[in-house]
Amino acid sequence: MRKFFLLSLFVATLFVACSPSPQSEKTTAANAALDNIFARKSVRTYLDKGVEKEKIDWMLRAGMAAPTGRDLRPWEFVVISDRATLDSMATALPYAKMLKQARQAIVVCGDSTRSSYWYLDCSAATQNILLAAESLGLGAVWTAAYPYEDRMEVVRRFTNMPENVLPLCVIPFGYPATNEKPKQKFDEKKIHYGKFQ
């Protein structure tokens, strides 16, 4: 009888775990990954408080867990915490003014000699970093360098980047100073089954 009960419990658990979730962004605690994806938002204001090295390491590990074509892993990461560098980059980069508030930033870049699609792999790494920041209670935002040559040159100048390494983006991050809400971006009109209608 006990074996039957345990088997029934196992089957019921499996049924619940494998059942499709409802078509909403309200998920359950059992689906923390989706909860985190739907909670992610761009955060541009930060408290004057440094982020612990352990959390930065988790973000970098998440970045390197991204998919990568042919497993080439062309990414490189520069962690910037020097106040003068952050302020200078904020002044020179048109859409990264929040660097003046951030205590740290991660530059995601790729070795163009290692992979011709470095920017795709680095984009996946960037998304992972942003999701990791969200899960760690941090705020972050993707500010583009690539493909804008003037912005890329600014980032190269302040990071001493070799010629074959190209910057994709700068991610300012920190503890959020405001309570931002995620945007609801789901749009059924963007979905096409089989072909465009």
C-alpha positions in Angstrom: 0.0 0.0 0.0 2.8 2.4 0.9 4.5 1.7 -2.5 1.3 2.5 -4.3 0.9 5.7 -2.3 4.4 6.8 -3.1 4.0 5.9 -6.8 0.7 7.9 -6.9 2.4 10.9 -5.2 5.3 10.8 -7.7 2.9 10.6 -10.7 0.8 13.5 -9.4 3.9 15.6 -8.8 5.2 14.8 -12.3 1.8 15.7 -13.8 1.7 19.1 -12.1 5.4 19.8 -12.9 4.9 19.0 -16.6 1.5 20.7 -17.1 1.7 23.8 -19.2 1.5 27.1 -17.3 -1.3 29.6 -18.0 -0.7 32.2 -20.7 0.2 35.0 -18.3 3.3 36.4 -16.7 2.1 35.3 -13.2 4.1 32.2 -12.6 4.6 30.1 -9.5 7.5 29.8 -7.0 8.3 26.6 -8.7 9.3 28.5 -11.8 11.8 31.0 -10.5 13.6 31.3 -13.8 10.5 32.6 -15.6 9.7 34.9 -12.6 13.1 36.4 -12.9 12.9 36.9 -16.7 9.5 38.7 -16.3 10.8 40.8 -13.4 13.9 42.1 -15.3 13.9 45.8 -16.0 16.4 48.5 -17.0 17.6 50.3 -13.9 19.4 53.6 -14.4 19.6 55.0 -10.9 21.7 53.5 -8.1 22.4 53.9 -4.4 25.8 55.1 -3.4 26.7 51.6 -2.3 29.3 49.2 -3.8 28.3 45.7 -4.9 29.9 42.8 -3.2 32.6 40.9 -5.1 30.6 37.6 -4.7 27.7 39.1 -6.6 29.9 40.5 -9.3 31.4 37.0 -9.7 27.9 35.5 -10.0 27.1 38.0 -12.8 30.3 37.1 -14.6 29.7 33.4 -14.2 26.2 33.8 -15.6 27.6 35.7 -18.6 30.0 32.9 -19.3 27.1 30.3 -19.1 25.5 31.8 -22.2 25.2 29.8 -25.4 28.1 30.4 -27.8 28.4 29.3 -31.5 30.7 26.3 -31.9 31.6 26.8 -28.2 34.2 29.4 -29.2 33.5 31.7 -26.2 34.9 34.9 -27.8 33.7 37.0 -24.9 35.9 39.1 -22.6 34.7 41.2 -19.6 36.1 44.3 -18.1 34.9 45.2 -14.6 35.3 48.9 -14.0 35.1 50.4 -10.5 37.5 53.4 -10.9 35.4 56.6 -10.2 37.4 58.7 -12.7 36.9 56.2 -15.5 33.2 55.8 -14.9 32.7 59.6 -14.8 34.8 60.1 -18.0 32.9 57.3 -19.9 29.6 58.9 -18.7 30.6 62.2 -20.2 31.8 60.7 -23.5 29.0 58.1 -24.1 25.7 59.7 -25.0 23.4 57.0 -23.5 25.5 56.0 -20.5 25.1 59.1 -18.3 24.0 56.8 -15.4 27.7 55.7 -15.1 28.1 58.9 -12.9 25.8 57.3 -10.3 27.0 53.7 -10.7 29.9 52.4 -8.5 30.7 49.7 -11.0 30.1 48.6 -14.6 30.9 45.6 -16.7 32.1 46.1 -20.3 31.1 43.1 -22.4 33.4 42.7 -25.4 34.4 40.0 -27.9 37.5 38.8 -29.7 36.6 39.3 -33.4 39.5 37.1 -34.5 38.1 34.2 -32.4 34.6 34.4 -33.9 33.0 36.4 -36.7 29.7 36.3 -34.7 31.2 37.4 -31.4 28.5 40.0 -31.0 25.8 37.3 -31.0 27.6 35.3 -28.3 28.3 38.5 -26.3 24.6 39.6 -26.6 23.6 36.3 -25.0 26.2 36.8 -22.3 24.9 40.3 -21.7 21.3 39.1 -21.2 22.5 36.5 -18.7 24.4 39.2 -16.8 21.2 41.3 -16.7 19.1 38.4 -15.5 21.7 37.5 -12.8 21.7 41.1 -11.6 17.9 41.0 -11.3 18.1 37.7 -9.4 20.7 39.2 -7.0 18.6 42.2 -6.1 20.6 44.6 -8.3 19.7 46.9 -11.0 21.5 47.1 -14.4 21.1 48.5 -17.9 22.5 47.6 -21.3 24.1 50.7 -22.9 25.3 50.0 -26.5 28.8 50.6 -27.8 28.6 48.3 -30.9 28.1 49.0 -33.8 28.7 52.7 -33.2 32.4 53.4 -34.0 32.5 56.6 -31.9 31.1 54.8 -28.8 33.4 51.8 -29.4 36.4 54.1 -29.5 35.5 55.7 -26.2 35.2 52.3 -24.5 38.5 51.1 -26.1 40.3 54.2 -24.9 39.2 53.8 -21.3 39.8 50.1 -21.1 43.1 49.7 -23.0 41.3 47.1 -25.3 43.5 45.3 -27.9 42.6 46.0 -31.5 41.0 42.6 -32.1 38.7 42.9 -29.1 35.5 44.9 -29.8 33.2 46.3 -27.1 29.5 45.3 -27.4 28.1 47.3 -24.4 28.7 48.8 -21.1 26.5 47.6 -18.2 26.3 50.0 -15.3 24.9 48.2 -12.2 24.3 48.6 -8.6 21.6 48.6 -5.9 18.5 50.3 -7.3 17.7 53.8 -6.0 14.1 53.6 -7.3 11.5 50.9 -7.5 11.3 50.3 -11.3 8.5 48.2 -12.7 9.1 45.8 -15.5 7.4 46.6 -18.8 4.8 44.1 -20.1 6.1 43.5 -23.6 4.1 40.4 -24.6 2.3 41.0 -27.9 0.4 38.2 -29.6 0.5 40.1 -32.9 4.2 39.4 -33.0 3.7 35.7 -33.1 3.3 33.8 -36.4 2.7 30.1 -36.7 4.0 28.4 -39.8 4.2 31.6 -41.8 3.3 35.3 -41.7 -0.4 35.9 -42.2 
